[in-house]
Amino acid sequence: MPAQSNRTSHTAVCIAAFVIYYSLFYFAIFIFAIFIPGFIRLYQNGLDCPFLHGALLLPCSLLL
């Protein structure tokens, strides 16, 4: 029976990691647009995605 409990908790952790990782990108755009003064300029120059990947998504994926 403990194996079934381990599978259930592992599935829950994987689903939570999936939701956190993919929703973090969309929420980060709004958060960075408010708190980082030059983010609008990064967005206009097309450098927002590399910045978000390096500053936010890479550390998140390493932690998850």
N, CA, C and O atoms as a Maestro MAE file, in Angstrom:
{
 s_m_m2io_version
 :::
 2.0.0
}

f_m_ct {
 s_m_title
 :::
 protein
 m_atom[256] {
  # First column is atom index #
  i_m_mmod_type
  r_m_x_coord
  r_m_y_coord
  r_m_z_coord
  i_m_residue_number
  s_m_chain_name
  s_m_pdb_residue_name
  s_m_pdb_atom_name
  i_m_atomic_number
  :::
  1 25 0.793 -1.194 0.000 1 A "MET " " N  " 7
  2 3 0.000 0.000 0.000 1 A "MET " " CA " 6
  3 2 0.847 1.274 0.000 1 A "MET " " C  " 6
  4 15 0.418 2.269 -0.585 1 A "MET " " O  " 8
  5 25 2.023 1.295 0.624 2 A "PRO " " N  " 7
  6 3 2.811 2.520 0.584 2 A "PRO " " CA " 6
  7 2 3.242 2.901 -0.830 2 A "PRO " " C  " 6
  8 15 3.450 4.083 -1.106 2 A "PRO " " O  " 8
  9 25 3.380 1.932 -1.727 3 A "ALA " " N  " 7
  10 3 3.781 2.253 -3.096 3 A "ALA " " CA " 6
  11 2 2.707 3.080 -3.790 3 A "ALA " " C  " 6
  12 15 3.034 3.992 -4.549 3 A "ALA " " O  " 8
  13 25 1.438 2.784 -3.549 4 A "GLN " " N  " 7
  14 3 0.345 3.561 -4.135 4 A "GLN " " CA " 6
  15 2 0.356 4.985 -3.576 4 A "GLN " " C  " 6
  16 15 0.101 5.934 -4.318 4 A "GLN " " O  " 8
  17 25 0.638 5.147 -2.313 5 A "SER " " N  " 7
  18 3 0.711 6.476 -1.708 5 A "SER " " CA " 6
  19 2 1.862 7.271 -2.302 5 A "SER " " C  " 6
  20 15 1.742 8.473 -2.538 5 A "SER " " O  " 8
  21 25 2.987 6.589 -2.543 6 A "ASN " " N  " 7
  22 3 4.125 7.267 -3.154 6 A "ASN " " CA " 6
  23 2 3.808 7.711 -4.575 6 A "ASN " " C  " 6
  24 15 4.212 8.797 -4.989 6 A "ASN " " O  " 8
  25 25 3.097 6.891 -5.319 7 A "ARG " " N  " 7
  26 3 2.714 7.252 -6.682 7 A "ARG " " CA " 6
  27 2 1.777 8.452 -6.696 7 A "ARG " " C  " 6
  28 15 1.912 9.347 -7.530 7 A "ARG " " O  " 8
  29 25 0.837 8.461 -5.775 8 A "THR " " N  " 7
  30 3 -0.122 9.566 -5.697 8 A "THR " " CA " 6
  31 2 0.573 10.870 -5.338 8 A "THR " " C  " 6
  32 15 0.303 11.905 -5.947 8 A "THR " " O  " 8
  33 25 1.454 10.829 -4.368 9 A "SER " " N  " 7
  34 3 2.157 12.059 -3.979 9 A "SER " " CA " 6
  35 2 3.114 12.513 -5.078 9 A "SER " " C  " 6
  36 15 3.279 13.714 -5.292 9 A "SER " " O  " 8
  37 25 3.744 11.577 -5.773 10 A "HIS " " N  " 7
  38 3 4.632 11.944 -6.872 10 A "HIS " " CA " 6
  39 2 3.849 12.585 -8.019 10 A "HIS " " C  " 6
  40 15 4.309 13.554 -8.623 10 A "HIS " " O  " 8
  41 25 2.684 12.050 -8.314 11 A "THR " " N  " 7
  42 3 1.840 12.636 -9.352 11 A "THR " " CA " 6
  43 2 1.396 14.036 -8.967 11 A "THR " " C  " 6
  44 15 1.389 14.933 -9.810 11 A "THR " " O  " 8
  45 25 1.029 14.237 -7.719 12 A "ALA " " N  " 7
  46 3 0.614 15.559 -7.252 12 A "ALA " " CA " 6
  47 2 1.759 16.562 -7.345 12 A "ALA " " C  " 6
  48 15 1.548 17.711 -7.734 12 A "ALA " " O  " 8
  49 25 2.961 16.137 -6.993 13 A "VAL " " N  " 7
  50 3 4.124 17.028 -7.083 13 A "VAL " " CA " 6
  51 2 4.424 17.365 -8.542 13 A "VAL " " C  " 6
  52 15 4.748 18.512 -8.848 13 A "VAL " " O  " 8
  53 25 4.325 16.411 -9.428 14 A "CYS " " N  " 7
  54 3 4.580 16.674 -10.850 14 A "CYS " " CA " 6
  55 2 3.551 17.628 -11.444 14 A "CYS " " C  " 6
  56 15 3.905 18.520 -12.214 14 A "CYS " " O  " 8
  57 25 2.294 17.449 -11.096 15 A "ILE " " N  " 7
  58 3 1.254 18.354 -11.586 15 A "ILE " " CA " 6
  59 2 1.460 19.756 -11.035 15 A "ILE " " C  " 6
  60 15 1.299 20.734 -11.766 15 A "ILE " " O  " 8
  61 25 1.813 19.873 -9.764 16 A "ALA " " N  " 7
  62 3 2.075 21.186 -9.168 16 A "ALA " " CA " 6
  63 2 3.276 21.852 -9.823 16 A "ALA " " C  " 6
  64 15 3.243 23.057 -10.075 16 A "ALA " " O  " 8
  65 25 4.326 21.105 -10.103 17 A "ALA " " N  " 7
  66 3 5.496 21.669 -10.765 17 A "ALA " " CA " 6
  67 2 5.152 22.148 -12.166 17 A "ALA " " C  " 6
  68 15 5.620 23.204 -12.590 17 A "ALA " " O  " 8
  69 25 4.343 21.389 -12.886 18 A "PHE " " N  " 7
  70 3 3.901 21.778 -14.226 18 A "PHE " " CA " 6
  71 2 3.118 23.088 -14.180 18 A "PHE " " C  " 6
  72 15 3.372 23.994 -14.974 18 A "PHE " " O  " 8
  73 25 2.182 23.186 -13.267 19 A "VAL " " N  " 7
  74 3 1.363 24.395 -13.145 19 A "VAL " " CA " 6
  75 2 2.211 25.585 -12.730 19 A "VAL " " C  " 6
  76 15 2.046 26.675 -13.278 19 A "VAL " " O  " 8
  77 25 3.105 25.402 -11.785 20 A "ILE " " N  " 7
  78 3 3.967 26.495 -11.322 20 A "ILE " " CA " 6
  79 2 4.858 26.982 -12.453 20 A "ILE " " C  " 6
  80 15 4.975 28.188 -12.669 20 A "ILE " " O  " 8
  81 25 5.478 26.078 -13.169 21 A "TYR " " N  " 7
  82 3 6.428 26.467 -14.209 21 A "TYR " " CA " 6
  83 2 5.756 27.245 -15.334 21 A "TYR " " C  " 6
  84 15 6.270 28.278 -15.764 21 A "TYR " " O  " 8
  85 25 4.612 26.759 -15.815 22 A "TYR " " N  " 7
  86 3 3.979 27.411 -16.952 22 A "TYR " " CA " 6
  87 2 3.185 28.651 -16.563 22 A "TYR " " C  " 6
  88 15 3.065 29.568 -17.376 22 A "TYR " " O  " 8
  89 25 2.648 28.713 -15.371 23 A "SER " " N  " 7
  90 3 1.948 29.930 -14.962 23 A "SER " " CA " 6
  91 2 2.933 31.008 -14.523 23 A "SER " " C  " 6
  92 15 2.615 32.196 -14.579 23 A "SER " " O  " 8
  93 25 4.111 30.609 -14.091 24 A "LEU " " N  " 7
  94 3 5.115 31.573 -13.652 24 A "LEU " " CA " 6
  95 2 5.536 32.502 -14.778 24 A "LEU " " C  " 6
  96 15 5.795 33.681 -14.537 24 A "LEU " " O  " 8
  97 25 5.609 32.004 -15.982 25 A "PHE " " N  " 7
  98 3 6.012 32.834 -17.109 25 A "PHE " " CA " 6
  99 2 5.002 33.949 -17.348 25 A "PHE " " C  " 6
  100 15 5.390 35.093 -17.585 25 A "PHE " " O  " 8
  101 25 3.712 33.632 -17.288 26 A "TYR " " N  " 7
  102 3 2.697 34.641 -17.559 26 A "TYR " " CA " 6
  103 2 2.577 35.642 -16.415 26 A "TYR " " C  " 6
  104 15 2.378 36.833 -16.657 26 A "TYR " " O  " 8
  105 25 2.695 35.177 -15.175 27 A "PHE " " N  " 7
  106 3 2.637 36.100 -14.050 27 A "PHE " " CA " 6
  107 2 3.895 36.953 -13.969 27 A "PHE " " C  " 6
  108 15 3.837 38.099 -13.524 27 A "PHE " " O  " 8
  109 25 5.012 36.416 -14.388 28 A "ALA " " N  " 7
  110 3 6.274 37.139 -14.303 28 A "ALA " " CA " 6
  111 2 6.290 38.345 -15.223 28 A "ALA " " C  " 6
  112 15 6.910 39.358 -14.898 28 A "ALA " " O  " 8
  113 25 5.626 38.258 -16.360 29 A "ILE " " N  " 7
  114 3 5.594 39.399 -17.264 29 A "ILE " " CA " 6
  115 2 4.959 40.594 -16.567 29 A "ILE " " C  " 6
  116 15 5.461 41.713 -16.669 29 A "ILE " " O  " 8
  117 25 3.855 40.363 -15.858 30 A "PHE " " N  " 7
  118 3 3.195 41.456 -15.161 30 A "PHE " " CA " 6
  119 2 4.023 41.944 -13.971 30 A "PHE " " C  " 6
  120 15 4.115 43.148 -13.731 30 A "PHE " " O  " 8
  121 25 4.619 41.025 -13.236 31 A "ILE " " N  " 7
  122 3 5.407 41.400 -12.063 31 A "ILE " " CA " 6
  123 2 6.647 42.182 -12.477 31 A "ILE " " C  " 6
  124 15 6.953 43.218 -11.887 31 A "ILE " " O  " 8
  125 25 7.364 41.690 -13.490 32 A "PHE " " N  " 7
  126 3 8.561 42.391 -13.935 32 A "PHE " " CA " 6
  127 2 8.223 43.726 -14.574 32 A "PHE " " C  " 6
  128 15 8.992 44.678 -14.443 32 A "PHE " " O  " 8
  129 25 7.097 43.821 -15.260 33 A "ALA " " N  " 7
  130 3 6.711 45.082 -15.878 33 A "ALA " " CA " 6
  131 2 6.455 46.148 -14.821 33 A "ALA " " C  " 6
  132 15 6.648 47.335 -15.084 33 A "ALA " " O  " 8
  133 25 6.029 45.750 -13.647 34 A "ILE " " N  " 7
  134 3 5.760 46.708 -12.578 34 A "ILE " " CA " 6
  135 2 7.031 47.055 -11.811 34 A "ILE " " C  " 6
  136 15 7.268 48.229 -11.528 34 A "ILE " " O  " 8
  137 25 7.848 46.072 -11.470 35 A "PHE " " N  " 7
  138 3 8.953 46.293 -10.539 35 A "PHE " " CA " 6
  139 2 10.298 46.576 -11.191 35 A "PHE " " C  " 6
  140 15 11.177 47.125 -10.527 35 A "PHE " " O  " 8
  141 25 10.499 46.234 -12.443 36 A "ILE " " N  " 7
  142 3 11.772 46.508 -13.110 36 A "ILE " " CA " 6
  143 2 11.567 47.686 -14.052 36 A "ILE " " C  " 6
  144 15 10.780 47.593 -14.994 36 A "ILE " " O  " 8
  145 25 12.268 48.799 -13.811 37 A "PRO " " N  " 7
  146 3 12.007 49.996 -14.604 37 A "PRO " " CA " 6
  147 2 12.295 49.850 -16.086 37 A "PRO " " C  " 6
  148 15 11.586 50.458 -16.888 37 A "PRO " " O  " 8
  149 25 13.277 49.094 -16.492 38 A "GLY " " N  " 7
  150 3 13.637 48.979 -17.900 38 A "GLY " " CA " 6
  151 2 12.996 47.805 -18.617 38 A "GLY " " C  " 6
  152 15 13.380 47.497 -19.745 38 A "GLY " " O  " 8
  153 25 12.029 47.140 -17.995 39 A "PHE " " N  " 7
  154 3 11.454 45.944 -18.619 39 A "PHE " " CA " 6
  155 2 10.650 46.288 -19.867 39 A "PHE " " C  " 6
  156 15 10.617 45.494 -20.807 39 A "PHE " " O  " 8
  157 25 10.011 47.429 -19.901 40 A "ILE " " N  " 7
  158 3 9.246 47.824 -21.087 40 A "ILE " " CA " 6
  159 2 10.187 47.990 -22.275 40 A "ILE " " C  " 6
  160 15 9.845 47.616 -23.397 40 A "ILE " " O  " 8
  161 25 11.360 48.544 -22.034 41 A "ARG " " N  " 7
  162 3 12.345 48.676 -23.115 41 A "ARG " " CA " 6
  163 2 12.837 47.301 -23.570 41 A "ARG " " C  " 6
  164 15 13.038 47.082 -24.765 41 A "ARG " " O  " 8
  165 25 13.034 46.373 -22.628 42 A "LEU " " N  " 7
  166 3 13.406 45.006 -23.010 42 A "LEU " " CA " 6
  167 2 12.310 44.374 -23.867 42 A "LEU " " C  " 6
  168 15 12.594 43.689 -24.850 42 A "LEU " " O  " 8
  169 25 11.074 44.610 -23.488 43 A "TYR " " N  " 7
  170 3 9.952 44.057 -24.239 43 A "TYR " " CA " 6
  171 2 9.904 44.640 -25.645 43 A "TYR " " C  " 6
  172 15 9.664 43.909 -26.606 43 A "TYR " " O  " 8
  173 25 10.124 45.924 -25.777 44 A "GLN " " N  " 7
  174 3 10.082 46.566 -27.083 44 A "GLN " " CA " 6
  175 2 11.213 46.088 -27.985 44 A "GLN " " C  " 6
  176 15 11.040 46.002 -29.200 44 A "GLN " " O  " 8
  177 25 12.362 45.777 -27.408 45 A "ASN " " N  " 7
  178 3 13.502 45.306 -28.190 45 A "ASN " " CA " 6
  179 2 13.494 43.790 -28.416 45 A "ASN " " C  " 6
  180 15 14.372 43.261 -29.098 45 A "ASN " " O  " 8
  181 25 12.515 43.100 -27.853 46 A "GLY " " N  " 7
  182 3 12.426 41.653 -28.039 46 A "GLY " " CA " 6
  183 2 13.357 40.864 -27.145 46 A "GLY " " C  " 6
  184 15 13.627 39.694 -27.419 46 A "GLY " " O  " 8
  185 25 13.849 41.468 -26.094 47 A "LEU " " N  " 7
  186 3 14.776 40.782 -25.195 47 A "LEU " " CA " 6
  187 2 14.113 40.336 -23.899 47 A "LEU " " C  " 6
  188 15 14.798 39.927 -22.962 47 A "LEU " " O  " 8
  189 25 12.814 40.410 -23.839 48 A "ASP " " N  " 7
  190 3 12.125 40.036 -22.615 48 A "ASP " " CA " 6
  191 2 12.157 38.526 -22.362 48 A "ASP " " C  " 6
  192 15 12.336 38.099 -21.221 48 A "ASP " " O  " 8
  193 25 11.989 37.725 -23.396 49 A "CYS " " N  " 7
  194 3 11.998 36.268 -23.216 49 A "CYS " " CA " 6
  195 2 13.357 35.740 -22.767 49 A "CYS " " C  " 6
  196 15 13.404 34.924 -21.847 49 A "CYS " " O  " 8
  197 25 14.474 36.172 -23.378 50 A "PRO " " N  " 7
  198 3 15.761 35.697 -22.845 50 A "PRO " " CA " 6
  199 2 16.000 36.141 -21.406 50 A "PRO " " C  " 6
  200 15 16.585 35.400 -20.615 50 A "PRO " " O  " 8
  201 25 15.555 37.338 -21.066 51 A "PHE " " N  " 7
  202 3 15.706 37.811 -19.693 51 A "PHE " " CA " 6
  203 2 14.884 36.974 -18.728 51 A "PHE " " C  " 6
  204 15 15.376 36.577 -17.671 51 A "PHE " " O  " 8
  205 25 13.626 36.702 -19.087 52 A "LEU " " N  " 7
  206 3 12.773 35.902 -18.211 52 A "LEU " " CA " 6
  207 2 13.296 34.478 -18.071 52 A "LEU " " C  " 6
  208 15 13.231 33.901 -16.985 52 A "LEU " " O  " 8
  209 25 13.808 33.908 -19.146 53 A "HIS " " N  " 7
  210 3 14.343 32.548 -19.069 53 A "HIS " " CA " 6
  211 2 15.567 32.490 -18.165 53 A "HIS " " C  " 6
  212 15 15.709 31.564 -17.367 53 A "HIS " " O  " 8
  213 25 16.451 33.480 -18.288 54 A "GLY " " N  " 7
  214 3 17.671 33.462 -17.486 54 A "GLY " " CA " 6
  215 2 17.451 33.851 -16.045 54 A "GLY " " C  " 6
  216 15 18.091 33.305 -15.146 54 A "GLY " " O  " 8
  217 25 16.551 34.792 -15.813 55 A "ALA " " N  " 7
  218 3 16.372 35.312 -14.458 55 A "ALA " " CA " 6
  219 2 15.331 34.562 -13.645 55 A "ALA " " C  " 6
  220 15 15.398 34.553 -12.416 55 A "ALA " " O  " 8
  221 25 14.377 33.937 -14.306 56 A "LEU " " N  " 7
  222 3 13.275 33.354 -13.553 56 A "LEU " " CA " 6
  223 2 13.034 31.884 -13.861 56 A "LEU " " C  " 6
  224 15 12.955 31.068 -12.943 56 A "LEU " " O  " 8
  225 25 12.916 31.540 -15.121 57 A "LEU " " N  " 7
  226 3 12.537 30.172 -15.461 57 A "LEU " " CA " 6
  227 2 13.671 29.167 -15.260 57 A "LEU " " C  " 6
  228 15 13.417 28.029 -14.864 57 A "LEU " " O  " 8
  229 25 14.890 29.556 -15.520 58 A "LEU " " N  " 7
  230 3 16.009 28.646 -15.294 58 A "LEU " " CA " 6
  231 2 16.163 28.295 -13.811 58 A "LEU " " C  " 6
  232 15 16.258 27.114 -13.477 58 A "LEU " " O  " 8
  233 25 16.190 29.288 -12.910 59 A "PRO " " N  " 7
  234 3 16.264 28.906 -11.482 59 A "PRO " " CA " 6
  235 2 15.058 28.096 -11.011 59 A "PRO " " C  " 6
  236 15 15.195 27.196 -10.183 59 A "PRO " " O  " 8
  237 25 13.871 28.418 -11.541 60 A "CYS " " N  " 7
  238 3 12.674 27.660 -11.162 60 A "CYS " " CA " 6
  239 2 12.782 26.205 -11.614 60 A "CYS " " C  " 6
  240 15 12.448 25.290 -10.861 60 A "CYS " " O  " 8
  241 25 13.248 25.997 -12.840 61 A "SER " " N  " 7
  242 3 13.374 24.624 -13.332 61 A "SER " " CA " 6
  243 2 14.451 23.861 -12.579 61 A "SER " " C  " 6
  244 15 14.319 22.655 -12.372 61 A "SER " " O  " 8
  245 25 15.507 24.535 -12.170 62 A "LEU " " N  " 7
  246 3 16.536 23.859 -11.387 62 A "LEU " " CA " 6
  247 2 16.022 23.486 -10.002 62 A "LEU " " C  " 6
  248 15 16.385 22.434 -9.475 62 A "LEU " " O  " 8
  249 25 15.194 24.321 -9.411 63 A "LEU " " N  " 7
  250 3 14.630 24.009 -8.095 63 A "LEU " " CA " 6
  251 2 13.581 22.905 -8.172 63 A "LEU " " C  " 6
  252 15 13.499 22.049 -7.292 63 A "LEU " " O  " 8
  253 25 12.785 22.935 -9.230 64 A "LEU " " N  " 7
  254 3 11.742 21.916 -9.344 64 A "LEU " " CA " 6
  255 2 12.343 20.577 -9.718 64 A "LEU " " C  " 6
  256 15 11.618 19.593 -9.859 64 A "LEU " " O  " 8
  :::
 }
 m_bond[255] {
  # First column is bond index #
  i_m_from
  i_m_to
  i_m_order
  :::
  1 1 2 1
  2 2 3 1
  3 3 4 2
  4 3 5 1
  5 5 6 1
  6 6 7 1
  7 7 8 2
  8 7 9 1
  9 9 10 1
  10 10 11 1
  11 11 12 2
  12 11 13 1
  13 13 14 1
  14 14 15 1
  15 15 16 2
  16 15 17 1
  17 17 18 1
  18 18 19 1
  19 19 20 2
  20 19 21 1
  21 21 22 1
  22 22 23 1
  23 23 24 2
  24 23 25 1
  25 25 26 1
  26 26 27 1
  27 27 28 2
  28 27 29 1
  29 29 30 1
  30 30 31 1
  31 31 32 2
  32 31 33 1
  33 33 34 1
  34 34 35 1
  35 35 36 2
  36 35 37 1
  37 37 38 1
  38 38 39 1
  39 39 40 2
  40 39 41 1
  41 41 42 1
  42 42 43 1
  43 43 44 2
  44 43 45 1
  45 45 46 1
  46 46 47 1
  47 47 48 2
  48 47 49 1
  49 49 50 1
  50 50 51 1
  51 51 52 2
  52 51 53 1
  53 53 54 1
  54 54 55 1
  55 55 56 2
  56 55 57 1
  57 57 58 1
  58 58 59 1
  59 59 60 2
  60 59 61 1
  61 61 62 1
  62 62 63 1
  63 63 64 2
  64 63 65 1
  65 65 66 1
  66 66 67 1
  67 67 68 2
  68 67 69 1
  69 69 70 1
  70 70 71 1
  71 71 72 2
  72 71 73 1
  73 73 74 1
  74 74 75 1
  75 75 76 2
  76 75 77 1
  77 77 78 1
  78 78 79 1
  79 79 80 2
  80 79 81 1
  81 81 82 1
  82 82 83 1
  83 83 84 2
  84 83 85 1
  85 85 86 1
  86 86 87 1
  87 87 88 2
  88 87 89 1
  89 89 90 1
  90 90 91 1
  91 91 92 2
  92 91 93 1
  93 93 94 1
  94 94 95 1
  95 95 96 2
  96 95 97 1
  97 97 98 1
  98 98 99 1
  99 99 100 2
  100 99 101 1
  101 101 102 1
  102 102 103 1
  103 103 104 2
  104 103 105 1
  105 105 106 1
  106 106 107 1
  107 107 108 2
  108 107 109 1
  109 109 110 1
  110 110 111 1
  111 111 112 2
  112 111 113 1
  113 113 114 1
  114 114 115 1
  115 115 116 2
  116 115 117 1
  117 117 118 1
  118 118 119 1
  119 119 120 2
  120 119 121 1
  121 121 122 1
  122 122 123 1
  123 123 124 2
  124 123 125 1
  125 125 126 1
  126 126 127 1
  127 127 128 2
  128 127 129 1
  129 129 130 1
  130 130 131 1
  131 131 132 2
  132 131 133 1
  133 133 134 1
  134 134 135 1
  135 135 136 2
  136 135 137 1
  137 137 138 1
  138 138 139 1
  139 139 140 2
  140 139 141 1
  141 141 142 1
  142 142 143 1
  143 143 144 2
  144 143 145 1
  145 145 146 1
  146 146 147 1
  147 147 148 2
  148 147 149 1
  149 149 150 1
  150 150 151 1
  151 151 152 2
  152 151 153 1
  153 153 154 1
  154 154 155 1
  155 155 156 2
  156 155 157 1
  157 157 158 1
  158 158 159 1
  159 159 160 2
  160 159 161 1
  161 161 162 1
  162 162 163 1
  163 163 164 2
  164 163 165 1
  165 165 166 1
  166 166 167 1
  167 167 168 2
  168 167 169 1
  169 169 170 1
  170 170 171 1
  171 171 172 2
  172 171 173 1
  173 173 174 1
  174 174 175 1
  175 175 176 2
  176 175 177 1
  177 177 178 1
  178 178 179 1
  179 179 180 2
  180 179 181 1
  181 181 182 1
  182 182 183 1
  183 183 184 2
  184 183 185 1
  185 185 186 1
  186 186 187 1
  187 187 188 2
  188 187 189 1
  189 189 190 1
  190 190 191 1
  191 191 192 2
  192 191 193 1
  193 193 194 1
  194 194 195 1
  195 195 196 2
  196 195 197 1
  197 197 198 1
  198 198 199 1
  199 199 200 2
  200 199 201 1
  201 201 202 1
  202 202 203 1
  203 203 204 2
  204 203 205 1
  205 205 206 1
  206 206 207 1
  207 207 208 2
  208 207 209 1
  209 209 210 1
  210 210 211 1
  211 211 212 2
  212 211 213 1
  213 213 214 1
  214 214 215 1
  215 215 216 2
  216 215 217 1
  217 217 218 1
  218 218 219 1
  219 219 220 2
  220 219 221 1
  221 221 222 1
  222 222 223 1
  223 223 224 2
  224 223 225 1
  225 225 226 1
  226 226 227 1
  227 227 228 2
  228 227 229 1
  229 229 230 1
  230 230 231 1
  231 231 232 2
  232 231 233 1
  233 233 234 1
  234 234 235 1
  235 235 236 2
  236 235 237 1
  237 237 238 1
  238 238 239 1
  239 239 240 2
  240 239 241 1
  241 241 242 1
  242 242 243 1
  243 243 244 2
  244 243 245 1
  245 245 246 1
  246 246 247 1
  247 247 248 2
  248 247 249 1
  249 249 250 1
  250 250 251 1
  251 251 252 2
  252 251 253 1
  253 253 254 1
  254 254 255 1
  255 255 256 2
  :::
 }
}
